[in-house]
Amino acid sequence: MLYERTRAGWRGLIACALLAAVAAHAAHKVQNTPVAWVNGQAIQRTTLVELLNLRNGPGDTTGRPLPPVTLEDRQRALQDIIQMELLAQKARDQGLTATPEAASELAYQRDLVLSQRLLRLLTQETVADEAAVRERHAAIPTEHEVSVRHIVLADEAAARDVIARLDAGASFADLARKRSIDKESRRQGGLLPTMKATSFVPPFAAAAVAQAPGRHGAEPVHTDFGWHVLRVESRREIPPPPFEEARGWLAPQMVNERVDEQVTAWRRAADVKVLQPLGDGPLADTSGTVATVDGRPIPRVLLEQLVKARNGIENPYDPVDPNRPAPPLAGREGTLEELVMTRVLAHQARERQLDENPSVRAEAELQEKTIAGRMYVRWLISQTRIDPDELKALYRSDVPVHDFKVSQIVVAEEAQAAELIARLDQGARFPALARAFSLDEGTKKQGGSMGWLLNNQMPTAVSAVVRPLKPGRHAGKPVRTDAGWVIVRLDAVRPTARRPGLEEATAWLYPKLMNDKVQVRLQQLRASADIQLVQ
């Protein structure tokens, strides 16, 4: 509607990343010793520590300590790295990382890690001294909160006609309901939500602050939405926040601005040459160099890979349709600018020898394993076939003929779940127990009722327990889920309103079946691997 829209370019993305990473990773000297061996390949302790650091987060702007890393966190991280290493090994065995496409993607990931680390380092090094922060605070203008009505017209002549009618004594609210083209406010007689004037687009905001309350404007206001006739109902001043309150966001904001200035200067100094056309059309040939940054090439294939990913194209789990025309690819120019910025920042990071930092190397290694593993999974999908009879069988089992009305009680421990089931067996009321004991706040107040659900809206384990039940009966055993131990009751069953056909359902059945098959292959790979944990 009228509210100001911000366009986030690369500067906005960098700003968000900087503000989220003001407190960067603490530097730890970690002895580089193996913590595990995978088919003879060592997993180093630095890699494990780096993954834990990445998962634990960079901290926040308040200086509060991060939560401690638990033994469970370490075990989970180690198992994940082992899986990454296994998939990366298989990718190398299949020659998947030796292609030009793979080489460009892996190089991009290394540059991305370097550029992100450089931004963190710049944020650490940049300081906003108190005098500058106080000066910025003193310059904060007084804001205004306004309650305003408006009538939006398509042209100036119509707006002036409305002003003339208001001058003659017509009701503003009545004219808004009859004449305004803004459907959202028309029903309320043109009344908009009370908010800060700066929330509106600039011409409207200026008029809302300048105009006397209780009167309509003598002149219409033009914006991209049309011609507005305004009536300010009320207005109050909002003074700037106290310095101690504002310091918490002003200082990071000023650091962000100074870092952004430095990044902008590096970008302007870079010699960037675009060598191939961009546009939105599909490309048959993705070879060659699309651009250079200070003489260093950006491969066309890398740009196309990123653009396709951001357009949601070529999801490996989707059904293959050779007759589907290639869709247009939006966003090449923006994606190329991001690649350019990544190259510029990575170059500056190498100038500072950040690529020699053990922590940076460990993070880059993790990213490379992840990318290589993704290549192997894509290859595995390409080698996996889905038989039509398998799809039909999954359709019969997973696409519901009935809707199920289900209630649940979620508890933390299996023993407590068993005790509650025993009480239900003895005649206790399910809703009463749900209100008293369930941990799920979303259903607790409703006596555990989850409402009507399709079969595929329930977790697989829950669905398997619910379907055999008769209405009004609870399951004899609890179900383990991510939320805890769940006791379920089937309240009622009804025929589903519309069962999709096989062709429609294939859109989600095919990825599910493919994923199930790939997971079996990955489990077999894990079972056959030589994995040794170092104590």
Stockholm file with secondary structure:
# STOCKHOLM 1.0

chainA/1-535         MLYERTRAGWRGLIACALLAAVAAHAAHKVQNTPVAWVNGQAIQRTTLVELLNLRNGPGDTTGRPLPPVTLEDRQRALQDIIQMELLAQKARDQGLTATPEAASELAYQRDLVLSQRLLRLLTQETVADEAAVRERHAAIPTEHEVSVRHIVLADEAAARDVIARLDAGASFADLARKRSIDKESRRQGGLLPTMKATSFVPPFAAAAVAQAPGRHGAEPVHTDFGWHVLRVESRREIPPPPFEEARGWLAPQMVNERVDEQVTAWRRAADVKVLQPLGDGPLADTSGTVATVDGRPIPRVLLEQLVKARNGIENPYDPVDPNRPAPPLAGREGTLEELVMTRVLAHQARERQLDENPSVRAEAELQEKTIAGRMYVRWLISQTRIDPDELKALYRSDVPVHDFKVSQIVVAEEAQAAELIARLDQGARFPALARAFSLDEGTKKQGGSMGWLLNNQMPTAVSAVVRPLKPGRHAGKPVRTDAGWVIVRLDAVRPTARRPGLEEATAWLYPKLMNDKVQVRLQQLRASADIQLVQ
#=GR chainA/1-535 SS CCBCCCCCCHHHHHHHHHHHTSSCCCCCCCCCCEEEEETTEEEEHHHHHHHHHHHHCCCCTTCCCCCCCCHHHHHHHHHHHHHHHHHHHHHHHTTGGGSHHHHHHHHHHHHHHHHHHHHHHHHHHCCCCHHHHHHHHHTCCCEEEEEEEEEEESSHHHHHHHHHHHHTTCCHHHHHHHHCSCHHHHTTTTBCCCEEGGGBCHHHHHHHHHSCTTSBCSSCEEETTEEEEEEEEEEEEECCCCHHHHHHHHHHHHHHHHHHHHHHHHHHHSCEEECSCCCSSCCSCCCSEEEEETTEEEEHHHHHHHHHHHTTCCCTTSCCCTTSCCCCCCCHHHHHHHHHHHHHHHHHHHHTTGGGCHHHHHHHHHHHHHHHHHHHHHHHHHTCCCCHHHHHHHHHHHSCSEEEEEEEEEESCHHHHHHHHHHHHTTCCHHHHHHHHCCCHHHHTTTTEEEEEEGGGSCHHHHHHHTTSCTTEECSSCEEETTEEEEEEEEEEEECSCCCCHHHHHHHHHHHHHHHHHHHHHHHHHHHSCEEECC
#=GC SS_cons         CCBCCCCCCHHHHHHHHHHHTSSCCCCCCCCCCEEEEETTEEEEHHHHHHHHHHHHCCCCTTCCCCCCCCHHHHHHHHHHHHHHHHHHHHHHHTTGGGSHHHHHHHHHHHHHHHHHHHHHHHHHHCCCCHHHHHHHHHTCCCEEEEEEEEEEESSHHHHHHHHHHHHTTCCHHHHHHHHCSCHHHHTTTTBCCCEEGGGBCHHHHHHHHHSCTTSBCSSCEEETTEEEEEEEEEEEEECCCCHHHHHHHHHHHHHHHHHHHHHHHHHHHSCEEECSCCCSSCCSCCCSEEEEETTEEEEHHHHHHHHHHHTTCCCTTSCCCTTSCCCCCCCHHHHHHHHHHHHHHHHHHHHTTGGGCHHHHHHHHHHHHHHHHHHHHHHHHHTCCCCHHHHHHHHHHHSCSEEEEEEEEEESCHHHHHHHHHHHHTTCCHHHHHHHHCCCHHHHTTTTEEEEEEGGGSCHHHHHHHTTSCTTEECSSCEEETTEEEEEEEEEEEECSCCCCHHHHHHHHHHHHHHHHHHHHHHHHHHHSCEEECC
//
